[in-house]
Amino acid sequence: MKEITKALKKLNSGVVLVAVASESHKANAFTAAWVMQVSFNPVLLAISINPEHISYDIFKEGRRCTVNVLAESQMEFAAHYGQSGVADKMSLGTWLESDSAVPVLQEALVSFECQWLNEVAAGDHQVVICEVIASKILNEGVAMLYSDTENMDGSAELVAEIK
Ligand SMILES: Cc1cc2nc3c(=O)[nH]c(=O)nc-3n(C[C@H](O)[C@H](O)[C@H](O)COP(=O)(O)O)c2cc1C
């Protein structure tokens, strides 16, 4: 494994499922590790999303998402929602709709409901800044770490060589 890939795993984070919905698409969700709080007041999150993901267009149209934090034991969820174009993607887990009709994963540790504010281009991703409009503590447990997922996201092949 490249040194930069190993080094980036030390810049650790939690692992979440970002769920999206809009009027013209059925709901979808994807695994994400590049999600962080970026403001106290208002409470803002930054979500880095690859615009080629099925979820991106749905999110851009629907303007709402939920960020569902996984527990360390939920590796199956991280792997399932880390795949694209899966038939019946939302079949794993119990998803109930939030007040604004975005799915909330009932097995998550916590869930944040967010409103899209703006986006910034960042290399091969778009960073979407969202305002947290609701939060729910759902279950007790220890959060999964990105480093626990090893090469599940294919980062060993995707990270550019440092010149
Ligand atoms: C552990 C892990 C972390 C990931 N983190 C992100 C991320 O932060 N941003 C992103 O755009 N994709 C991330 N992905 C990739 C997406 O989850 C994956 O490409 C997914 O298939 C996209 O689903 P969709 O096309 O149905 O929207 C990650 C995948 C894994 C397994």
PDBQT file of the ligand as one rigid body, heavy atoms in Angstrom, charges set to zero:
ROOT
HETATM    1  C1  LIG A 201     -15.874   3.095   3.997  1.00  0.00    +0.000 C 
HETATM    2  C2  LIG A 201     -16.346   3.890   2.807  1.00  0.00    +0.000 A 
HETATM    3  C3  LIG A 201     -16.302   5.272   2.833  1.00  0.00    +0.000 A 
HETATM    4  C4  LIG A 201     -16.766   6.032   1.747  1.00  0.00    +0.000 A 
HETATM    5  N1  LIG A 201     -16.748   7.401   1.827  1.00  0.00    +0.000 NA
HETATM    6  C5  LIG A 201     -17.271   8.139   0.815  1.00  0.00    +0.000 A 
HETATM    7  C6  LIG A 201     -17.358   9.558   0.921  1.00  0.00    +0.000 A 
HETATM    8  O1  LIG A 201     -17.032  10.158   1.949  1.00  0.00    +0.000 OA
HETATM    9  N2  LIG A 201     -17.853  10.241  -0.136  1.00  0.00    +0.000 N 
HETATM   10  C7  LIG A 201     -18.273   9.625  -1.282  1.00  0.00    +0.000 A 
HETATM   11  O2  LIG A 201     -18.716  10.311  -2.218  1.00  0.00    +0.000 OA
HETATM   12  N3  LIG A 201     -18.235   8.277  -1.413  1.00  0.00    +0.000 NA
HETATM   13  C8  LIG A 201     -17.746   7.523  -0.384  1.00  0.00    +0.000 A 
HETATM   14  N4  LIG A 201     -17.718   6.158  -0.487  1.00  0.00    +0.000 N 
HETATM   15  C9  LIG A 201     -18.141   5.518  -1.733  1.00  0.00    +0.000 C 
HETATM   16  C10 LIG A 201     -19.666   5.350  -1.849  1.00  0.00    +0.000 C 
HETATM   17  O3  LIG A 201     -20.239   4.835  -0.673  1.00  0.00    +0.000 OA
HETATM   18  C11 LIG A 201     -19.987   4.382  -3.009  1.00  0.00    +0.000 C 
HETATM   19  O4  LIG A 201     -19.364   4.819  -4.204  1.00  0.00    +0.000 OA
HETATM   20  C12 LIG A 201     -21.467   4.163  -3.232  1.00  0.00    +0.000 C 
HETATM   21  O5  LIG A 201     -21.581   3.072  -4.127  1.00  0.00    +0.000 OA
HETATM   22  C13 LIG A 201     -22.236   5.319  -3.856  1.00  0.00    +0.000 C 
HETATM   23  O6  LIG A 201     -23.581   4.902  -3.927  1.00  0.00    +0.000 OA
HETATM   24  P1  LIG A 201     -24.654   5.499  -4.950  1.00  0.00    +0.000 P 
HETATM   25  O7  LIG A 201     -24.033   5.502  -6.321  1.00  0.00    +0.000 OA
HETATM   26  O8  LIG A 201     -25.823   4.538  -4.847  1.00  0.00    +0.000 OA
HETATM   27  O9  LIG A 201     -25.019   6.873  -4.483  1.00  0.00    +0.000 OA
HETATM   28  C14 LIG A 201     -17.257   5.375   0.588  1.00  0.00    +0.000 A 
HETATM   29  C15 LIG A 201     -17.316   3.978   0.554  1.00  0.00    +0.000 A 
HETATM   30  C16 LIG A 201     -16.872   3.232   1.656  1.00  0.00    +0.000 A 
HETATM   31  C17 LIG A 201     -16.969   1.730   1.605  1.00  0.00    +0.000 C 
ENDROOT
TORSDOF 0
